[in-house]
């Protein structure tokens, strides 16, 4: 049995996050795994740029994606 730490993400978490997030930071903030974040980048669902070998995700673009996803899930539920 593994013990998982509860992840509590608040609006404050979004405000104080850097403007450009690493894939790991975007994963933590959004709750998606890293592969999903990379898929969102590839699919053009979030604004991203490359810094060398590192992908950086615009936090507000990710936030807008999360808001749209929440609205869709609300209306489907």
N, CA, C and O atoms as a printed pandas DataFrame, in Angstrom:
     atom_number atom_name residue_name chain_id  residue_number  x_coord  y_coord  z_coord
0              1         N          UNK        A               1    0.846   -1.184    0.000
1              2        CA          UNK        A               1    0.000    0.000    0.000
2              3         C          UNK        A               1    0.888    1.243    0.000
3              4         O          UNK        A               1    1.815    1.360    0.802
4              5         N          UNK        A               2    0.592    2.158   -0.904
5              6        CA          UNK        A               2    1.385    3.383   -0.976
6              7         C          UNK        A               2    0.596    4.532   -0.369
7              8         O          UNK        A               2   -0.633    4.564   -0.408
8              9         N          UNK        A               3    1.319    5.442    0.176
9             10        CA          UNK        A               3    0.700    6.625    0.775
10            11         C          UNK        A               3    0.915    7.793   -0.171
11            12         O          UNK        A               3    2.052    8.126   -0.507
12            13         N          UNK        A               4   -0.175    8.416   -0.601
13            14        CA          UNK        A               4   -0.065    9.557   -1.492
14            15         C          UNK        A               4   -0.334   10.836   -0.717
15            16         O          UNK        A               4   -1.222   10.894    0.133
16            17         N          UNK        A               5    0.443   11.845   -1.024
17            18        CA          UNK        A               5    0.232   13.148   -0.416
18            19         C          UNK        A               5   -0.872   13.854   -1.187
19            20         O          UNK        A               5   -0.846   13.907   -2.416
20            21         N          UNK        A               6   -1.836   14.391   -0.463
21            22        CA          UNK        A               6   -2.921   15.127   -1.111
22            23         C          UNK        A               6   -2.359   16.370   -1.781
23            24         O          UNK        A               6   -1.543   17.090   -1.205
24            25         N          UNK        A               7   -2.802   16.606   -2.991
25            26        CA          UNK        A               7   -2.349   17.774   -3.736
26            27         C          UNK        A               7   -3.475   18.794   -3.706
27            28         O          UNK        A               7   -4.556   18.549   -4.242
28            29         N          UNK        A               8   -3.229   19.919   -3.092
29            30        CA          UNK        A               8   -4.234   20.969   -3.002
30            31         C          UNK        A               8   -3.764   22.142   -3.852
31            32         O          UNK        A               8   -2.795   22.826   -3.521
32            33         N          UNK        A               9   -4.464   22.355   -4.940
33            34        CA          UNK        A               9   -4.143   23.459   -5.839
34            35         C          UNK        A               9   -5.238   24.507   -5.686
35            36         O          UNK        A               9   -6.420   24.199   -5.840
36            37         N          UNK        A              10   -4.860   25.709   -5.393
37            38        CA          UNK        A              10   -5.807   26.796   -5.179
38            39         C          UNK        A              10   -5.588   27.880   -6.235
39            40         O          UNK        A              10   -4.596   27.843   -6.963
40            41         N          UNK        A              11   -6.503   28.840   -6.323
41            42        CA          UNK        A              11   -6.255   29.970   -7.231
42            43         C          UNK        A              11   -4.940   30.675   -6.911
43            44         O          UNK        A              11   -4.281   31.206   -7.806
44            45         N          UNK        A              12   -4.564   30.679   -5.648
45            46        CA          UNK        A              12   -3.285   31.299   -5.259
46            47         C          UNK        A              12   -2.120   30.543   -5.894
47            48         O          UNK        A              12   -1.132   31.153   -6.303
48            49         N          UNK        A              13   -2.232   29.222   -5.976
49            50        CA          UNK        A              13   -1.182   28.418   -6.619
50            51         C          UNK        A              13   -0.960   28.886   -8.047
51            52         O          UNK        A              13    0.181   29.004   -8.495
52            53         N          UNK        A              14   -2.056   29.155   -8.772
53            54        CA          UNK        A              14   -1.947   29.618  -10.152
54            55         C          UNK        A              14   -1.320   31.005  -10.211
55            56         O          UNK        A              14   -0.465   31.261  -11.059
56            57         N          UNK        A              15   -1.734   31.898   -9.322
57            58        CA          UNK        A              15   -1.246   33.278   -9.359
58            59         C          UNK        A              15    0.253   33.340   -9.115
59            60         O          UNK        A              15    0.963   34.082   -9.793
60            61         N          UNK        A              16    0.738   32.566   -8.152
61            62        CA          UNK        A              16    2.152   32.647   -7.798
62            63         C          UNK        A              16    3.052   31.724   -8.611
63            64         O          UNK        A              16    4.272   31.750   -8.448
64            65         N          UNK        A              17    2.469   30.914   -9.480
65            66        CA          UNK        A              17    3.282   30.066  -10.360
66            67         C          UNK        A              17    3.978   30.954  -11.388
67            68         O          UNK        A              17    3.466   32.016  -11.740
68            69         N          UNK        A              18    5.145   30.521  -11.872
69            70        CA          UNK        A              18    5.825   31.320  -12.899
70            71         C          UNK        A              18    4.992   31.391  -14.184
71            72         O          UNK        A              18    4.153   30.526  -14.438
72            73         N          UNK        A              19    5.232   32.416  -14.979
73            74        CA          UNK        A              19    4.505   32.614  -16.240
74            75         C          UNK        A              19    4.677   31.424  -17.184
75            76         O          UNK        A              19    3.730   31.018  -17.857
76            77         N          UNK        A              20    5.886   30.870  -17.230
77            78        CA          UNK        A              20    6.183   29.707  -18.074
78            79         C          UNK        A              20    6.556   28.548  -17.168
79            80         O          UNK        A              20    7.463   28.652  -16.343
80            81         N          UNK        A              21    5.843   27.442  -17.334
81            82        CA          UNK        A              21    6.005   26.269  -16.472
82            83         C          UNK        A              21    6.730   25.154  -17.205
83            84         O          UNK        A              21    6.522   24.950  -18.401
84            85         N          UNK        A              22    7.574   24.440  -16.495
85            86        CA          UNK        A              22    8.138   23.214  -17.063
86            87         C          UNK        A              22    7.006   22.200  -17.171
87            88         O          UNK        A              22    5.938   22.400  -16.593
88            89         N          UNK        A              23    7.228   21.131  -17.893
89            90        CA          UNK        A              23    6.218   20.084  -18.015
90            91         C          UNK        A              23    5.883   19.516  -16.631
91            92         O          UNK        A              23    4.722   19.226  -16.345
92            93         N          UNK        A              24    6.887   19.359  -15.781
93            94        CA          UNK        A              24    6.657   18.864  -14.428
94            95         C          UNK        A              24    5.800   19.810  -13.609
95            96         O          UNK        A              24    4.887   19.375  -12.906
96            97         N          UNK        A              25    6.091   21.108  -13.694
97            98        CA          UNK        A              25    5.293   22.106  -12.970
98            99         C          UNK        A              25    3.861   22.148  -13.503
99           100         O          UNK        A              25    2.904   22.227  -12.731
100          101         N          UNK        A              26    3.724   22.094  -14.829
101          102        CA          UNK        A              26    2.391   22.096  -15.438
102          103         C          UNK        A              26    1.607   20.855  -15.022
103          104         O          UNK        A              26    0.402   20.924  -14.778
104          105         N          UNK        A              27    2.295   19.735  -14.944
105          106        CA          UNK        A              27    1.672   18.489  -14.498
106          107         C          UNK        A              27    1.161   18.625  -13.072
107          108         O          UNK        A              27    0.025   18.257  -12.773
108          109         N          UNK        A              28    1.994   19.146  -12.206
109          110        CA          UNK        A              28    1.614   19.311  -10.797
110          111         C          UNK        A              28    0.432   20.267  -10.646
111          112         O          UNK        A              28   -0.515   19.991   -9.910
112          113         N          UNK        A              29    0.502   21.380  -11.347
113          114        CA          UNK        A              29   -0.527   22.408  -11.222
114          115         C          UNK        A              29   -1.864   21.955  -11.804
115          116         O          UNK        A              29   -2.917   22.272  -11.250
116          117         N          UNK        A              30   -1.832   21.222  -12.907
117          118        CA          UNK        A              30   -3.067   20.823  -13.588
118          119         C          UNK        A              30   -3.627   19.496  -13.095
119          120         O          UNK        A              30   -4.822   19.235  -13.230
120          121         N          UNK        A              31   -2.766   18.657  -12.522
121          122        CA          UNK        A              31   -3.207   17.329  -12.112
122          123         C          UNK        A              31   -3.094   16.291  -13.216
123          124         O          UNK        A              31   -3.389   15.117  -12.992
124          125         N          UNK        A              32   -2.673   16.703  -14.399
125          126        CA          UNK        A              32   -2.449   15.771  -15.507
126          127         C          UNK        A              32   -1.056   15.171  -15.367
127          128         O          UNK        A              32   -0.157   15.811  -14.822
128          129         N          UNK        A              33   -0.870   13.943  -15.857
129          130        CA          UNK        A              33    0.479   13.382  -15.839
130          131         C          UNK        A              33    1.315   14.064  -16.931
131          132         O          UNK        A              33    0.783   14.755  -17.801
132          133         N          UNK        A              34    2.610   13.856  -16.863
133          134        CA          UNK        A              34    3.525   14.539  -17.797
134          135         C          UNK        A              34    3.243   14.178  -19.249
135          136         O          UNK        A              34    3.340   15.033  -20.130
136          137         N          UNK        A              35    2.890   12.908  -19.509
137          138        CA          UNK        A              35    2.581   12.500  -20.884
138          139         C          UNK        A              35    1.379   13.252  -21.429
139          140         O          UNK        A              35    1.355   13.613  -22.606
140          141         N          UNK        A              36    0.384   13.492  -20.591
141          142        CA          UNK        A              36   -0.798   14.235  -21.022
142          143         C          UNK        A              36   -0.435   15.680  -21.325
143          144         O          UNK        A              36   -0.913   16.245  -22.310
144          145         N          UNK        A              37    0.407   16.286  -20.490
145          146        CA          UNK        A              37    0.846   17.667  -20.739
146          147         C          UNK        A              37    1.592   17.732  -22.075
147          148         O          UNK        A              37    1.370   18.652  -22.862
148          149         N          UNK        A              38    2.461   16.776  -22.330
149          150        CA          UNK        A              38    3.178   16.748  -23.612
150          151         C          UNK        A              38    2.208   16.577  -24.779
151          152         O          UNK        A              38    2.393   17.177  -25.838
152          153         N          UNK        A              39    1.181   15.764  -24.586
153          154        CA          UNK        A              39    0.169   15.576  -25.622
154          155         C          UNK        A              39   -0.580   16.885  -25.872
155          156         O          UNK        A              39   -0.857   17.224  -27.022
156          157         N          UNK        A              40   -0.913   17.628  -24.807
157          158        CA          UNK        A              40   -1.587   18.915  -24.962
158          159         C          UNK        A              40   -0.718   19.894  -25.747
159          160         O          UNK        A              40   -1.222   20.683  -26.546
160          161         N          UNK        A              41    0.589   19.833  -25.511
161          162        CA          UNK        A              41    1.530   20.687  -26.256
162          163         C          UNK        A              41    1.525   20.288  -27.730
163          164         O          UNK        A              41    1.373   21.137  -28.607
164          165         N          UNK        A              42    1.690   18.994  -27.997
165          166        CA          UNK        A              42    1.730   18.493  -29.378
166          167         C          UNK        A              42    0.450   18.825  -30.125
167          168         O          UNK        A              42    0.484   19.179  -31.303
168          169         N          UNK        A              43   -0.681   18.710  -29.433
169          170        CA          UNK        A              43   -1.982   18.923  -30.053
170          171         C          UNK        A              43   -2.305   20.410  -30.219
171          172         O          UNK        A              43   -3.260   20.759  -30.914
172          173         N          UNK        A              44   -1.520   21.285  -29.589
173          174        CA          UNK        A              44   -1.748   22.721  -29.691
174          175         C          UNK        A              44   -2.845   23.223  -28.772
175          176         O          UNK        A              44   -3.371   24.319  -28.967
176          177         N          UNK        A              45   -3.194   22.424  -27.766
177          178        CA          UNK        A              45   -4.252   22.819  -26.839
178          179         C          UNK        A              45   -3.782   23.847  -25.811
179          180         O          UNK        A              45   -4.599   24.551  -25.218
180          181         N          UNK        A              46   -2.480   23.935  -25.602
181          182        CA          UNK        A              46   -1.904   24.923  -24.698
182          183         C          UNK        A              46   -0.750   25.618  -25.412
183          184         O          UNK        A              46   -0.088   25.027  -26.266
184          185         N          UNK        A              47   -0.518   26.867  -25.056
185          186        CA          UNK        A              47    0.603   27.612  -25.626
186          187         C          UNK        A              47    1.888   27.114  -24.974
187          188         O          UNK        A              47    1.982   27.027  -23.750
188          189         N          UNK        A              48    2.863   26.791  -25.796
189          190        CA          UNK        A              48    4.134   26.287  -25.275
190          191         C          UNK        A              48    5.270   26.746  -26.184
191          192         O          UNK        A              48    5.066   27.096  -27.346
192          193         N          UNK        A              49    6.462   26.733  -25.617
193          194        CA          UNK        A              49    7.658   27.064  -26.385
194          195         C          UNK        A              49    8.791   26.172  -25.898
195          196         O          UNK        A              49    8.758   25.655  -24.781
196          197         N          UNK        A              50    9.779   26.003  -26.744
197          198        CA          UNK        A              50   10.934   25.205  -26.367
198          199         C          UNK        A              50   12.081   26.099  -25.954
199          200         O          UNK        A              50   12.364   27.113  -26.593
200          201         N          UNK        A              51   12.743   25.703  -24.865
201          202        CA          UNK        A              51   13.954   26.359  -24.395
202          203         C          UNK        A              51   15.023   25.280  -24.373
203          204         O          UNK        A              51   15.196   24.578  -23.376
204          205         N          UNK        A              52   15.738   25.156  -25.487
205          206        CA          UNK        A              52   16.679   24.043  -25.628
206          207         C          UNK        A              52   15.896   22.746  -25.772
207          208         O          UNK        A              52   15.066   22.616  -26.672
208          209         N          UNK        A              53   16.153   21.792  -24.893
209          210        CA          UNK        A              53   15.433   20.517  -24.908
210          211         C          UNK        A              53   14.206   20.535  -23.997
211          212         O          UNK        A              53   13.509   19.527  -23.881
212          213         N          UNK        A              54   13.936   21.664  -23.355
213          214        CA          UNK        A              54   12.867   21.751  -22.371
214          215         C          UNK        A              54   11.648   22.455  -22.952
215          216         O          UNK        A              54   11.758   23.532  -23.539
216          217         N          UNK        A              55   10.485   21.834  -22.780
217          218        CA          UNK        A              55    9.231   22.483  -23.147
218          219         C          UNK        A              55    8.752   23.332  -21.983
219          220         O          UNK        A              55    8.810   22.907  -20.829
220          221         N          UNK        A              56    8.278   24.530  -22.288
221          222        CA          UNK        A              56    7.696   25.417  -21.292
222          223         C          UNK        A              56    6.262   25.725  -21.697
223          224         O          UNK        A              56    5.990   26.030  -22.858
224          225         N          UNK        A              57    5.353   25.646  -20.743
225          226        CA          UNK        A              57    3.925   25.845  -20.979
226          227         C          UNK        A              57    3.499   27.174  -20.353
227          228         O          UNK        A              57    3.835   27.465  -19.204
228          229         N          UNK        A              58    2.767   27.965  -21.112
229          230        CA          UNK        A              58    2.242   29.222  -20.578
230          231         C          UNK        A              58    1.158   28.896  -19.558
231          232         O          UNK        A              58    0.185   28.215  -19.883
232          233         N          UNK        A              59    1.319   29.376  -18.331
233          234        CA          UNK        A              59    0.397   28.991  -17.253
234          235         C          UNK        A              59   -1.027   29.443  -17.519
235          236         O          UNK        A              59   -1.962   28.725  -17.165
236          237         N          UNK        A              60   -1.229   30.600  -18.129
237          238        CA          UNK        A              60   -2.592   31.075  -18.362
238          239         C          UNK        A              60   -3.259   30.287  -19.473
239          240         O          UNK        A              60   -4.473   30.085  -19.450
240          241         N          UNK        A              61   -2.483   29.841  -20.441
241          242        CA          UNK        A              61   -3.018   28.972  -21.477
242          243         C          UNK        A              61   -3.473   27.645  -20.870
243          244         O          UNK        A              61   -4.532   27.124  -21.220
244          245         N          UNK        A              62   -2.673   27.111  -19.971
245          246        CA          UNK        A              62   -3.031   25.875  -19.270
246          247         C          UNK        A              62   -4.262   26.100  -18.398
247          248         O          UNK        A              62   -5.148   25.246  -18.346
248          249         N          UNK        A              63   -4.324   27.229  -17.720
249          250        CA          UNK        A              63   -5.471   27.555  -16.881
250          251         C          UNK        A              63   -6.749   27.640  -17.720
251          252         O          UNK        A              63   -7.789   27.118  -17.318
252          253         N          UNK        A              64   -6.678   28.291  -18.874
253          254        CA          UNK        A              64   -7.844   28.381  -19.760
254          255         C          UNK        A              64   -8.281   26.997  -20.226
255          256         O          UNK        A              64   -9.477   26.720  -20.308
256          257         N          UNK        A              65   -7.319   26.127  -20.531
257          258        CA          UNK        A              65   -7.652   24.757  -20.926
258          259         C          UNK        A              65   -8.378   24.056  -19.790
259          260         O          UNK        A              65   -9.386   23.385  -20.012
260          261         N          UNK        A              66   -7.866   24.210  -18.568
261          262        CA          UNK        A              66   -8.476   23.576  -17.403
262          263         C          UNK        A              66   -9.907   24.079  -17.184
263          264         O          UNK        A              66  -10.804   23.296  -16.874
264          265         N          UNK        A              67  -10.110   25.375  -17.346
265          266        CA          UNK        A              67  -11.441   25.963  -17.179
266          267         C          UNK        A              67  -12.406   25.425  -18.231
267          268         O          UNK        A              67  -13.546   25.089  -17.910
268          269         N          UNK        A              68  -11.963   25.341  -19.480
269          270        CA          UNK        A              68  -12.812   24.812  -20.545
270          271         C          UNK        A              68  -13.144   23.343  -20.285
271          272         O          UNK        A              68  -14.281   22.919  -20.493
272          273         N          UNK        A              69  -12.161   22.570  -19.833
273          274        CA          UNK        A              69  -12.380   21.166  -19.514
274          275         C          UNK        A              69  -13.388   21.019  -18.378
275          276         O          UNK        A              69  -14.267   20.159  -18.437
276          277         N          UNK        A              70  -13.269   21.842  -17.360
277          278        CA          UNK        A              70  -14.205   21.797  -16.234
278          279         C          UNK        A              70  -15.628   22.122  -16.687
279          280         O          UNK        A              70  -16.585   21.499  -16.228
280          281         N          UNK        A              71  -15.766   23.090  -17.581
281          282        CA          UNK        A              71  -17.095   23.450  -18.085
282          283         C          UNK        A              71  -17.701   22.307  -18.889
283          284         O          UNK        A              71  -18.885   22.004  -18.744
284          285         N          UNK        A              72  -16.900   21.676  -19.732
285          286        CA          UNK        A              72  -17.386   20.526  -20.516
286          287         C          UNK        A              72  -17.821   19.404  -19.589
287          288         O          UNK        A              72  -18.896   18.831  -19.765
288          289         N          UNK        A              73  -16.995   19.090  -18.609
289          290        CA          UNK        A              73  -17.327   18.011  -17.680
290          291         C          UNK        A              73  -18.579   18.337  -16.867
291          292         O          UNK        A              73  -19.368   17.450  -16.541
292          293         N          UNK        A              74  -18.752   19.614  -16.545
293          294        CA          UNK        A              74  -19.949   20.038  -15.819
294          295         C          UNK        A              74  -21.207   19.758  -16.638
295          296         O          UNK        A              74  -22.187   19.231  -16.112
296          297         N          UNK        A              75  -21.183   20.108  -17.916
297          298        CA          UNK        A              75  -22.372   19.943  -18.759
298          299         C          UNK        A              75  -22.606   18.497  -19.157
299          300         O          UNK        A              75  -23.740   18.124  -19.455
300          301         N          UNK        A              76  -21.562   17.666  -19.171
301          302        CA          UNK        A              76  -21.730   16.246  -19.485
302          303         C          UNK        A              76  -22.202   15.473  -18.264
303          304         O          UNK        A              76  -22.841   14.428  -18.394
304          305         N          UNK        A              77  -21.884   15.989  -17.061
305          306        CA          UNK        A              77  -22.173   15.277  -15.819
306          307         C          UNK        A              77  -23.579   15.467  -15.419
307          308         O          UNK        A              77  -24.006   14.938  -14.393
